Amino acid sequence: MLAAKEGGGDPDANFRLRLAMDRARAVNMPRDNIQRAIDRATGGGTEPRSKASSMRATPRAASR
């Protein structure tokens, strides 16, 4: 969440974060997912990135 990264993780002090949270709730995103995204953006996430999400995509070798 860019809003959390730029303005901090407190929705009471960060209007852009509050708007993003309200929009996420409007489309029924679970609160746990919202909080996890805020934690990752502010550096508080303790979950390591999975191997699949940290690998760079490379083009496949052309078959002959």
Predicted model as a PDB file, atoms N, CA, C, CB and O in Angstrom, pLDDT in the B-factor column:
MODEL        1                                                                  
ATOM      1  N   MET A   1       0.846  -1.172   0.000  1.00 68.00           N  
ATOM      2  CA  MET A   1       0.000   0.000   0.000  1.00 68.00           C  
ATOM      3  C   MET A   1       0.889   1.232   0.000  1.00 68.00           C  
ATOM      4  CB  MET A   1      -0.961   0.000   1.215  1.00 68.00           C  
ATOM      5  O   MET A   1       1.622   1.496   0.953  1.00 68.00           O  
ATOM      6  N   LEU A   2       0.808   1.947  -1.047  1.00 81.00           N  
ATOM      7  CA  LEU A   2       1.612   3.136  -1.207  1.00 81.00           C  
ATOM      8  C   LEU A   2       1.236   4.197  -0.176  1.00 81.00           C  
ATOM      9  CB  LEU A   2       1.459   3.687  -2.612  1.00 81.00           C  
ATOM     10  O   LEU A   2       2.105   4.922   0.308  1.00 81.00           O  
ATOM     11  N   ALA A   3      -0.041   4.294   0.161  1.00 82.00           N  
ATOM     12  CA  ALA A   3      -0.489   5.288   1.135  1.00 82.00           C  
ATOM     13  C   ALA A   3       0.157   5.054   2.498  1.00 82.00           C  
ATOM     14  CB  ALA A   3      -2.016   5.256   1.265  1.00 82.00           C  
ATOM     15  O   ALA A   3       0.538   6.007   3.176  1.00 82.00           O  
ATOM     16  N   ALA A   4       0.281   3.797   2.897  1.00 81.00           N  
ATOM     17  CA  ALA A   4       0.898   3.463   4.186  1.00 81.00           C  
ATOM     18  C   ALA A   4       2.390   3.724   4.153  1.00 81.00           C  
ATOM     19  CB  ALA A   4       0.630   1.999   4.550  1.00 81.00           C  
ATOM     20  O   ALA A   4       2.969   4.195   5.132  1.00 81.00           O  
ATOM     21  N   LYS A   5       3.015   3.415   3.016  1.00 82.00           N  
ATOM     22  CA  LYS A   5       4.453   3.606   2.898  1.00 82.00           C  
ATOM     23  C   LYS A   5       4.813   5.086   2.952  1.00 82.00           C  
ATOM     24  CB  LYS A   5       4.968   2.984   1.600  1.00 82.00           C  
ATOM     25  O   LYS A   5       5.805   5.461   3.577  1.00 82.00           O  
ATOM     26  N   GLU A   6       4.017   5.923   2.304  1.00 83.00           N  
ATOM     27  CA  GLU A   6       4.325   7.349   2.239  1.00 83.00           C  
ATOM     28  C   GLU A   6       3.903   8.118   3.488  1.00 83.00           C  
ATOM     29  CB  GLU A   6       3.659   7.951   1.038  1.00 83.00           C  
ATOM     30  O   GLU A   6       4.611   9.024   3.927  1.00 83.00           O  
ATOM     31  N   GLY A   7       2.753   7.760   4.064  1.00 85.00           N  
ATOM     32  CA  GLY A   7       2.222   8.565   5.158  1.00 85.00           C  
ATOM     33  C   GLY A   7       2.189   7.889   6.507  1.00 85.00           C  
ATOM     34  O   GLY A   7       1.755   8.498   7.485  1.00 85.00           O  
ATOM     35  N   GLY A   8       2.632   6.656   6.594  1.00 85.00           N  
ATOM     36  CA  GLY A   8       2.610   5.941   7.863  1.00 85.00           C  
ATOM     37  C   GLY A   8       1.406   5.028   7.969  1.00 85.00           C  
ATOM     38  O   GLY A   8       0.463   5.136   7.185  1.00 85.00           O  
ATOM     39  N   GLY A   9       1.439   4.144   8.925  1.00 87.00           N  
ATOM     40  CA  GLY A   9       0.427   3.115   9.067  1.00 87.00           C  
ATOM     41  C   GLY A   9      -0.754   3.451   9.934  1.00 87.00           C  
ATOM     42  O   GLY A   9      -1.592   2.584  10.181  1.00 87.00           O  
ATOM     43  N   ASP A  10      -0.857   4.679  10.410  1.00 88.00           N  
ATOM     44  CA  ASP A  10      -1.977   5.079  11.267  1.00 88.00           C  
ATOM     45  C   ASP A  10      -3.064   5.711  10.419  1.00 88.00           C  
ATOM     46  CB  ASP A  10      -1.511   6.060  12.373  1.00 88.00           C  
ATOM     47  O   ASP A  10      -2.867   6.813   9.906  1.00 88.00           O  
ATOM     48  N   PRO A  11      -4.213   5.048  10.251  1.00 88.00           N  
ATOM     49  CA  PRO A  11      -5.262   5.603   9.402  1.00 88.00           C  
ATOM     50  C   PRO A  11      -5.884   6.894   9.961  1.00 88.00           C  
ATOM     51  CB  PRO A  11      -6.341   4.572   9.205  1.00 88.00           C  
ATOM     52  O   PRO A  11      -6.462   7.676   9.206  1.00 88.00           O  
ATOM     53  N   ASP A  12      -5.770   7.117  11.272  1.00 90.00           N  
ATOM     54  CA  ASP A  12      -6.296   8.353  11.849  1.00 90.00           C  
ATOM     55  C   ASP A  12      -5.442   9.553  11.472  1.00 90.00           C  
ATOM     56  CB  ASP A  12      -6.382   8.235  13.364  1.00 90.00           C  
ATOM     57  O   ASP A  12      -5.946  10.675  11.401  1.00 90.00           O  
ATOM     58  N   ALA A  13      -4.165   9.331  11.231  1.00 91.00           N  
ATOM     59  CA  ALA A  13      -3.255  10.418  10.878  1.00 91.00           C  
ATOM     60  C   ALA A  13      -2.954  10.457   9.384  1.00 91.00           C  
ATOM     61  CB  ALA A  13      -1.964  10.283  11.656  1.00 91.00           C  
ATOM     62  O   ALA A  13      -2.341  11.413   8.909  1.00 91.00           O  
ATOM     63  N   ASN A  14      -3.369   9.443   8.636  1.00 90.00           N  
ATOM     64  CA  ASN A  14      -3.053   9.340   7.213  1.00 90.00           C  
ATOM     65  C   ASN A  14      -4.360   9.219   6.428  1.00 90.00           C  
ATOM     66  CB  ASN A  14      -2.112   8.120   6.929  1.00 90.00           C  
ATOM     67  O   ASN A  14      -4.954   8.144   6.343  1.00 90.00           O  
ATOM     68  N   PHE A  15      -4.791  10.345   5.859  1.00 90.00           N  
ATOM     69  CA  PHE A  15      -6.068  10.383   5.160  1.00 90.00           C  
ATOM     70  C   PHE A  15      -6.090   9.468   3.941  1.00 90.00           C  
ATOM     71  CB  PHE A  15      -6.381  11.797   4.740  1.00 90.00           C  
ATOM     72  O   PHE A  15      -7.104   8.823   3.673  1.00 90.00           O  
ATOM     73  N   ARG A  16      -4.986   9.404   3.200  1.00 92.00           N  
ATOM     74  CA  ARG A  16      -4.934   8.546   2.009  1.00 92.00           C  
ATOM     75  C   ARG A  16      -5.067   7.070   2.396  1.00 92.00           C  
ATOM     76  CB  ARG A  16      -3.616   8.777   1.235  1.00 92.00           C  
ATOM     77  O   ARG A  16      -5.709   6.292   1.690  1.00 92.00           O  
ATOM     78  N   LEU A  17      -4.461   6.695   3.513  1.00 91.00           N  
ATOM     79  CA  LEU A  17      -4.582   5.321   3.983  1.00 91.00           C  
ATOM     80  C   LEU A  17      -6.026   5.029   4.382  1.00 91.00           C  
ATOM     81  CB  LEU A  17      -3.631   5.066   5.169  1.00 91.00           C  
ATOM     82  O   LEU A  17      -6.551   3.957   4.080  1.00 91.00           O  
ATOM     83  N   ARG A  18      -6.660   5.969   5.053  1.00 93.00           N  
ATOM     84  CA  ARG A  18      -8.061   5.797   5.454  1.00 93.00           C  
ATOM     85  C   ARG A  18      -8.940   5.567   4.222  1.00 93.00           C  
ATOM     86  CB  ARG A  18      -8.559   7.036   6.249  1.00 93.00           C  
ATOM     87  O   ARG A  18      -9.799   4.686   4.230  1.00 93.00           O  
ATOM     88  N   LEU A  19      -8.726   6.359   3.157  1.00 93.00           N  
ATOM     89  CA  LEU A  19      -9.511   6.183   1.928  1.00 93.00           C  
ATOM     90  C   LEU A  19      -9.259   4.814   1.302  1.00 93.00           C  
ATOM     91  CB  LEU A  19      -9.178   7.289   0.916  1.00 93.00           C  
ATOM     92  O   LEU A  19     -10.194   4.150   0.855  1.00 93.00           O  
ATOM     93  N   ALA A  20      -8.004   4.396   1.272  1.00 92.00           N  
ATOM     94  CA  ALA A  20      -7.672   3.091   0.702  1.00 92.00           C  
ATOM     95  C   ALA A  20      -8.319   1.962   1.504  1.00 92.00           C  
ATOM     96  CB  ALA A  20      -6.148   2.901   0.656  1.00 92.00           C  
ATOM     97  O   ALA A  20      -8.802   0.987   0.929  1.00 92.00           O  
ATOM     98  N   MET A  21      -8.327   2.093   2.814  1.00 93.00           N  
ATOM     99  CA  MET A  21      -8.952   1.081   3.665  1.00 93.00           C  
ATOM    100  C   MET A  21     -10.461   1.038   3.440  1.00 93.00           C  
ATOM    101  CB  MET A  21      -8.644   1.359   5.144  1.00 93.00           C  
ATOM    102  O   MET A  21     -11.049  -0.041   3.365  1.00 93.00           O  
ATOM    103  N   ASP A  22     -11.080   2.198   3.334  1.00 95.00           N  
ATOM    104  CA  ASP A  22     -12.523   2.256   3.094  1.00 95.00           C  
ATOM    105  C   ASP A  22     -12.878   1.622   1.753  1.00 95.00           C  
ATOM    106  CB  ASP A  22     -13.017   3.710   3.136  1.00 95.00           C  
ATOM    107  O   ASP A  22     -13.877   0.911   1.645  1.00 95.00           O  
ATOM    108  N   ARG A  23     -12.064   1.878   0.738  1.00 94.00           N  
ATOM    109  CA  ARG A  23     -12.320   1.286  -0.583  1.00 94.00           C  
ATOM    110  C   ARG A  23     -12.128  -0.230  -0.546  1.00 94.00           C  
ATOM    111  CB  ARG A  23     -11.389   1.910  -1.646  1.00 94.00           C  
ATOM    112  O   ARG A  23     -12.887  -0.968  -1.174  1.00 94.00           O  
ATOM    113  N   ALA A  24     -11.128  -0.689   0.181  1.00 94.00           N  
ATOM    114  CA  ALA A  24     -10.898  -2.134   0.289  1.00 94.00           C  
ATOM    115  C   ALA A  24     -12.054  -2.803   1.018  1.00 94.00           C  
ATOM    116  CB  ALA A  24      -9.571  -2.423   1.020  1.00 94.00           C  
ATOM    117  O   ALA A  24     -12.481  -3.891   0.632  1.00 94.00           O  
ATOM    118  N   ARG A  25     -12.556  -2.175   2.051  1.00 94.00           N  
ATOM    119  CA  ARG A  25     -13.699  -2.740   2.780  1.00 94.00           C  
ATOM    120  C   ARG A  25     -14.961  -2.720   1.928  1.00 94.00           C  
ATOM    121  CB  ARG A  25     -13.939  -1.969   4.085  1.00 94.00           C  
ATOM    122  O   ARG A  25     -15.814  -3.596   2.064  1.00 94.00           O  
ATOM    123  N   ALA A  26     -15.086  -1.724   1.048  1.00 96.00           N  
ATOM    124  CA  ALA A  26     -16.263  -1.624   0.186  1.00 96.00           C  
ATOM    125  C   ALA A  26     -16.370  -2.804  -0.779  1.00 96.00           C  
ATOM    126  CB  ALA A  26     -16.226  -0.322  -0.597  1.00 96.00           C  
ATOM    127  O   ALA A  26     -17.469  -3.162  -1.203  1.00 96.00           O  
ATOM    128  N   VAL A  27     -15.236  -3.405  -1.126  1.00 96.00           N  
ATOM    129  CA  VAL A  27     -15.250  -4.577  -2.006  1.00 96.00           C  
ATOM    130  C   VAL A  27     -15.040  -5.863  -1.213  1.00 96.00           C  
ATOM    131  CB  VAL A  27     -14.171  -4.445  -3.089  1.00 96.00           C  
ATOM    132  O   VAL A  27     -14.609  -6.881  -1.756  1.00 96.00           O  
ATOM    133  N   ASN A  28     -15.351  -5.798   0.084  1.00 95.00           N  
ATOM    134  CA  ASN A  28     -15.353  -6.964   0.976  1.00 95.00           C  
ATOM    135  C   ASN A  28     -13.986  -7.610   1.173  1.00 95.00           C  
ATOM    136  CB  ASN A  28     -16.295  -7.989   0.447  1.00 95.00           C  
ATOM    137  O   ASN A  28     -13.901  -8.828   1.324  1.00 95.00           O  
ATOM    138  N   MET A  29     -12.926  -6.826   1.175  1.00 95.00           N  
ATOM    139  CA  MET A  29     -11.607  -7.388   1.483  1.00 95.00           C  
ATOM    140  C   MET A  29     -11.528  -7.609   2.996  1.00 95.00           C  
ATOM    141  CB  MET A  29     -10.444  -6.437   0.985  1.00 95.00           C  
ATOM    142  O   MET A  29     -11.886  -6.722   3.771  1.00 95.00           O  
ATOM    143  N   PRO A  30     -11.067  -8.776   3.415  1.00 95.00           N  
ATOM    144  CA  PRO A  30     -10.976  -9.052   4.859  1.00 95.00           C  
ATOM    145  C   PRO A  30     -10.014  -8.097   5.571  1.00 95.00           C  
ATOM    146  CB  PRO A  30     -10.527 -10.498   5.088  1.00 95.00           C  
ATOM    147  O   PRO A  30      -8.995  -7.685   5.016  1.00 95.00           O  
ATOM    148  N   ARG A  31     -10.362  -7.765   6.795  1.00 93.00           N  
ATOM    149  CA  ARG A  31      -9.534  -6.839   7.588  1.00 93.00           C  
ATOM    150  C   ARG A  31      -8.117  -7.371   7.797  1.00 93.00           C  
ATOM    151  CB  ARG A  31     -10.188  -6.578   8.947  1.00 93.00           C  
ATOM    152  O   ARG A  31      -7.158  -6.600   7.835  1.00 93.00           O  
ATOM    153  N   ASP A  32      -7.992  -8.676   7.931  1.00 94.00           N  
ATOM    154  CA  ASP A  32      -6.662  -9.271   8.115  1.00 94.00           C  
ATOM    155  C   ASP A  32      -5.765  -8.990   6.912  1.00 94.00           C  
ATOM    156  CB  ASP A  32      -6.777 -10.789   8.340  1.00 94.00           C  
ATOM    157  O   ASP A  32      -4.582  -8.683   7.064  1.00 94.00           O  
ATOM    158  N   ASN A  33      -6.336  -9.097   5.730  1.00 95.00           N  
ATOM    159  CA  ASN A  33      -5.548  -8.822   4.516  1.00 95.00           C  
ATOM    160  C   ASN A  33      -5.135  -7.359   4.457  1.00 95.00           C  
ATOM    161  CB  ASN A  33      -6.348  -9.192   3.252  1.00 95.00           C  
ATOM    162  O   ASN A  33      -4.007  -7.048   4.075  1.00 95.00           O  
ATOM    163  N   ILE A  34      -6.030  -6.468   4.828  1.00 93.00           N  
ATOM    164  CA  ILE A  34      -5.724  -5.038   4.825  1.00 93.00           C  
ATOM    165  C   ILE A  34      -4.600  -4.752   5.814  1.00 93.00           C  
ATOM    166  CB  ILE A  34      -6.983  -4.202   5.175  1.00 93.00           C  
ATOM    167  O   ILE A  34      -3.640  -4.055   5.486  1.00 93.00           O  
ATOM    168  N   GLN A  35      -4.721  -5.290   7.020  1.00 93.00           N  
ATOM    169  CA  GLN A  35      -3.708  -5.042   8.043  1.00 93.00           C  
ATOM    170  C   GLN A  35      -2.357  -5.637   7.652  1.00 93.00           C  
ATOM    171  CB  GLN A  35      -4.162  -5.617   9.382  1.00 93.00           C  
ATOM    172  O   GLN A  35      -1.315  -5.032   7.905  1.00 93.00           O  
ATOM    173  N   ARG A  36      -2.371  -6.808   7.043  1.00 94.00           N  
ATOM    174  CA  ARG A  36      -1.129  -7.439   6.595  1.00 94.00           C  
ATOM    175  C   ARG A  36      -0.435  -6.583   5.527  1.00 94.00           C  
ATOM    176  CB  ARG A  36      -1.414  -8.851   6.043  1.00 94.00           C  
ATOM    177  O   ARG A  36       0.788  -6.448   5.536  1.00 94.00           O  
ATOM    178  N   ALA A  37      -1.216  -6.011   4.614  1.00 92.00           N  
ATOM    179  CA  ALA A  37      -0.650  -5.140   3.578  1.00 92.00           C  
ATOM    180  C   ALA A  37      -0.054  -3.882   4.187  1.00 92.00           C  
ATOM    181  CB  ALA A  37      -1.720  -4.765   2.546  1.00 92.00           C  
ATOM    182  O   ALA A  37       1.008  -3.428   3.760  1.00 92.00           O  
ATOM    183  N   ILE A  38      -0.725  -3.315   5.179  1.00 92.00           N  
ATOM    184  CA  ILE A  38      -0.207  -2.124   5.859  1.00 92.00           C  
ATOM    185  C   ILE A  38       1.089  -2.463   6.584  1.00 92.00           C  
ATOM    186  CB  ILE A  38      -1.250  -1.559   6.855  1.00 92.00           C  
ATOM    187  O   ILE A  38       2.056  -1.703   6.525  1.00 92.00           O  
ATOM    188  N   ASP A  39       1.107  -3.599   7.264  1.00 92.00           N  
ATOM    189  CA  ASP A  39       2.314  -4.015   7.990  1.00 92.00           C  
ATOM    190  C   ASP A  39       3.496  -4.205   7.049  1.00 92.00           C  
ATOM    191  CB  ASP A  39       2.052  -5.311   8.758  1.00 92.00           C  
ATOM    192  O   ASP A  39       4.610  -3.783   7.360  1.00 92.00           O  
ATOM    193  N   ARG A  40       3.264  -4.834   5.903  1.00 93.00           N  
ATOM    194  CA  ARG A  40       4.352  -5.038   4.938  1.00 93.00           C  
ATOM    195  C   ARG A  40       4.850  -3.704   4.400  1.00 93.00           C  
ATOM    196  CB  ARG A  40       3.886  -5.938   3.776  1.00 93.00           C  
ATOM    197  O   ARG A  40       6.054  -3.513   4.230  1.00 93.00           O  
ATOM    198  N   ALA A  41       3.929  -2.780   4.130  1.00 90.00           N  
ATOM    199  CA  ALA A  41       4.317  -1.487   3.554  1.00 90.00           C  
ATOM    200  C   ALA A  41       5.105  -0.632   4.535  1.00 90.00           C  
ATOM    201  CB  ALA A  41       3.086  -0.730   3.097  1.00 90.00           C  
ATOM    202  O   ALA A  41       5.973   0.140   4.128  1.00 90.00           O  
ATOM    203  N   THR A  42       4.808  -0.763   5.819  1.00 90.00           N  
ATOM    204  CA  THR A  42       5.500   0.046   6.817  1.00 90.00           C  
ATOM    205  C   THR A  42       6.702  -0.668   7.414  1.00 90.00           C  
ATOM    206  CB  THR A  42       4.547   0.432   7.915  1.00 90.00           C  
ATOM    207  O   THR A  42       7.355  -0.136   8.312  1.00 90.00           O  
ATOM    208  N   GLY A  43       7.000  -1.865   6.926  1.00 88.00           N  
ATOM    209  CA  GLY A  43       8.174  -2.590   7.394  1.00 88.00           C  
ATOM    210  C   GLY A  43       7.917  -3.448   8.607  1.00 88.00           C  
ATOM    211  O   GLY A  43       8.864  -3.977   9.188  1.00 88.00           O  
ATOM    212  N   GLY A  44       6.674  -3.605   9.013  1.00 77.00           N  
ATOM    213  CA  GLY A  44       6.362  -4.387  10.195  1.00 77.00           C  
ATOM    214  C   GLY A  44       6.011  -5.823   9.903  1.00 77.00           C  
ATOM    215  O   GLY A  44       5.785  -6.599  10.831  1.00 77.00           O  
ATOM    216  N   GLY A  45       5.958  -6.204   8.634  1.00 61.00           N  
ATOM    217  CA  GLY A  45       5.591  -7.574   8.281  1.00 61.00           C  
ATOM    218  C   GLY A  45       6.692  -8.546   8.644  1.00 61.00           C  
ATOM    219  O   GLY A  45       7.859  -8.315   8.327  1.00 61.00           O  
ATOM    220  N   THR A  46       6.332  -9.622   9.301  1.00 61.00           N  
ATOM    221  CA  THR A  46       7.323 -10.617   9.701  1.00 61.00           C  
ATOM    222  C   THR A  46       7.326 -11.815   8.780  1.00 61.00           C  
ATOM    223  CB  THR A  46       7.071 -11.067  11.115  1.00 61.00           C  
ATOM    224  O   THR A  46       8.184 -12.690   8.894  1.00 61.00           O  
ATOM    225  N   GLU A  47       6.358 -11.861   7.852  1.00 56.00           N  
ATOM    226  CA  GLU A  47       6.294 -13.006   6.961  1.00 56.00           C  
ATOM    227  C   GLU A  47       7.336 -12.866   5.863  1.00 56.00           C  
ATOM    228  CB  GLU A  47       4.889 -13.150   6.358  1.00 56.00           C  
ATOM    229  O   GLU A  47       7.386 -11.840   5.183  1.00 56.00           O  
ATOM    230  N   PRO A  48       8.160 -13.876   5.683  1.00 56.00           N  
ATOM    231  CA  PRO A  48       9.138 -13.807   4.584  1.00 56.00           C  
ATOM    232  C   PRO A  48       8.429 -13.942   3.246  1.00 56.00           C  
ATOM    233  CB  PRO A  48      10.218 -14.910   4.732  1.00 56.00           C  
ATOM    234  O   PRO A  48       7.384 -14.585   3.141  1.00 56.00           O  
ATOM    235  N   ARG A  49       9.012 -13.329   2.230  1.00 54.00           N  
ATOM    236  CA  ARG A  49       8.448 -13.455   0.899  1.00 54.00           C  
ATOM    237  C   ARG A  49       8.640 -14.874   0.423  1.00 54.00           C  
ATOM    238  CB  ARG A  49       9.089 -12.453  -0.081  1.00 54.00           C  
ATOM    239  O   ARG A  49       9.671 -15.495   0.682  1.00 54.00           O  
ATOM    240  N   SER A  50       7.653 -15.381  -0.268  1.00 53.00           N  
ATOM    241  CA  SER A  50       7.775 -16.739  -0.771  1.00 53.00           C  
ATOM    242  C   SER A  50       8.762 -16.765  -1.931  1.00 53.00           C  
ATOM    243  CB  SER A  50       6.400 -17.290  -1.210  1.00 53.00           C  
ATOM    244  O   SER A  50       9.029 -15.744  -2.565  1.00 53.00           O  
ATOM    245  N   LYS A  51       9.289 -17.934  -2.190  1.00 46.00           N  
ATOM    246  CA  LYS A  51      10.275 -18.077  -3.249  1.00 46.00           C  
ATOM    247  C   LYS A  51       9.679 -17.681  -4.600  1.00 46.00           C  
ATOM    248  CB  LYS A  51      10.800 -19.515  -3.298  1.00 46.00           C  
ATOM    249  O   LYS A  51      10.351 -17.058  -5.421  1.00 46.00           O  
ATOM    250  N   ALA A  52       8.430 -18.043  -4.822  1.00 48.00           N  
ATOM    251  CA  ALA A  52       7.792 -17.745  -6.103  1.00 48.00           C  
ATOM    252  C   ALA A  52       7.652 -16.240  -6.323  1.00 48.00           C  
ATOM    253  CB  ALA A  52       6.420 -18.412  -6.176  1.00 48.00           C  
ATOM    254  O   ALA A  52       7.804 -15.770  -7.450  1.00 48.00           O  
ATOM    255  N   SER A  53       7.368 -15.481  -5.272  1.00 49.00           N  
ATOM    256  CA  SER A  53       7.176 -14.048  -5.454  1.00 49.00           C  
ATOM    257  C   SER A  53       8.495 -13.289  -5.521  1.00 49.00           C  
ATOM    258  CB  SER A  53       6.330 -13.496  -4.335  1.00 49.00           C  
ATOM    259  O   SER A  53       8.525 -12.135  -5.946  1.00 49.00           O  
ATOM    260  N   SER A  54       9.580 -13.927  -5.107  1.00 48.00           N  
ATOM    261  CA  SER A  54      10.861 -13.234  -5.142  1.00 48.00           C  
ATOM    262  C   SER A  54      11.687 -13.583  -6.371  1.00 48.00           C  
ATOM    263  CB  SER A  54      11.645 -13.552  -3.904  1.00 48.00           C  
ATOM    264  O   SER A  54      12.729 -12.972  -6.611  1.00 48.00           O  
ATOM    265  N   MET A  55      11.238 -14.549  -7.142  1.00 49.00           N  
ATOM    266  CA  MET A  55      11.979 -14.944  -8.334  1.00 49.00           C  
ATOM    267  C   MET A  55      11.634 -14.018  -9.491  1.00 49.00           C  
ATOM    268  CB  MET A  55      11.678 -16.407  -8.706  1.00 49.00           C  
ATOM    269  O   MET A  55      10.488 -13.593  -9.641  1.00 49.00           O  
ATOM    270  N   ARG A  56      12.624 -13.715 -10.297  1.00 54.00           N  
ATOM    271  CA  ARG A  56      12.388 -12.883 -11.462  1.00 54.00           C  
ATOM    272  C   ARG A  56      11.901 -13.743 -12.606  1.00 54.00           C  
ATOM    273  CB  ARG A  56      13.655 -12.120 -11.861  1.00 54.00           C  
ATOM    274  O   ARG A  56      12.341 -14.879 -12.783  1.00 54.00           O  
ATOM    275  N   ALA A  57      10.995 -13.191 -13.371  1.00 55.00           N  
ATOM    276  CA  ALA A  57      10.511 -13.908 -14.548  1.00 55.00           C  
ATOM    277  C   ALA A  57      11.544 -13.830 -15.649  1.00 55.00           C  
ATOM    278  CB  ALA A  57       9.165 -13.340 -15.031  1.00 55.00           C  
ATOM    279  O   ALA A  57      12.085 -12.759 -15.921  1.00 55.00           O  
ATOM    280  N   THR A  58      11.822 -14.954 -16.286  1.00 58.00           N  
ATOM    281  CA  THR A  58      12.760 -14.977 -17.403  1.00 58.00           C  
ATOM    282  C   THR A  58      12.066 -15.632 -18.584  1.00 58.00           C  
ATOM    283  CB  THR A  58      14.078 -15.734 -17.032  1.00 58.00           C  
ATOM    284  O   THR A  58      11.252 -16.538 -18.402  1.00 58.00           O  
ATOM    285  N   PRO A  59      12.373 -15.191 -19.771  1.00 61.00           N  
ATOM    286  CA  PRO A  59      11.720 -15.800 -20.939  1.00 61.00           C  
ATOM    287  C   PRO A  59      12.201 -17.230 -21.129  1.00 61.00           C  
ATOM    288  CB  PRO A  59      11.994 -14.972 -22.215  1.00 61.00           C  
ATOM    289  O   PRO A  59      13.347 -17.568 -20.832  1.00 61.00           O  
ATOM    290  N   ARG A  60      11.315 -18.041 -21.621  1.00 66.00           N  
ATOM    291  CA  ARG A  60      11.664 -19.439 -21.879  1.00 66.00           C  
ATOM    292  C   ARG A  60      12.544 -19.536 -23.112  1.00 66.00           C  
ATOM    293  CB  ARG A  60      10.397 -20.299 -22.056  1.00 66.00           C  
ATOM    294  O   ARG A  60      12.466 -18.710 -24.021  1.00 66.00           O  
ATOM    295  N   ALA A  61      13.363 -20.539 -23.123  1.00 63.00           N  
ATOM    296  CA  ALA A  61      14.207 -20.783 -24.300  1.00 63.00           C  
ATOM    297  C   ALA A  61      13.316 -21.255 -25.439  1.00 63.00           C  
ATOM    298  CB  ALA A  61      15.329 -21.837 -23.995  1.00 63.00           C  
ATOM    299  O   ALA A  61      12.431 -22.088 -25.242  1.00 63.00           O  
ATOM    300  N   ALA A  62      13.549 -20.732 -26.604  1.00 61.00           N  
ATOM    301  CA  ALA A  62      12.748 -21.133 -27.764  1.00 61.00           C  
ATOM    302  C   ALA A  62      13.069 -22.570 -28.148  1.00 61.00           C  
ATOM    303  CB  ALA A  62      13.001 -20.189 -28.962  1.00 61.00           C  
ATOM    304  O   ALA A  62      14.235 -22.955 -28.238  1.00 61.00           O  
ATOM    305  N   SER A  63      12.028 -23.354 -28.370  1.00 60.00           N  
ATOM    306  CA  SER A  63      12.258 -24.741 -28.768  1.00 60.00           C  
ATOM    307  C   SER A  63      12.441 -24.797 -30.283  1.00 60.00           C  
ATOM    308  CB  SER A  63      11.080 -25.658 -28.315  1.00 60.00           C  
ATOM    309  O   SER A  63      11.797 -24.064 -31.033  1.00 60.00           O  
ATOM    310  N   ARG A  64      13.320 -25.672 -30.704  1.00 58.00           N  
ATOM    311  CA  ARG A  64      13.612 -25.755 -32.153  1.00 58.00           C  
ATOM    312  C   ARG A  64      13.009 -26.959 -32.759  1.00 58.00           C  
ATOM    313  CB  ARG A  64      15.091 -25.764 -32.414  1.00 58.00           C  
ATOM    314  O   ARG A  64      13.155 -27.185 -33.961  1.00 58.00           O  
TER     315      ARG A  64                                                      
ENDMDL                                                                          
END                                                                             
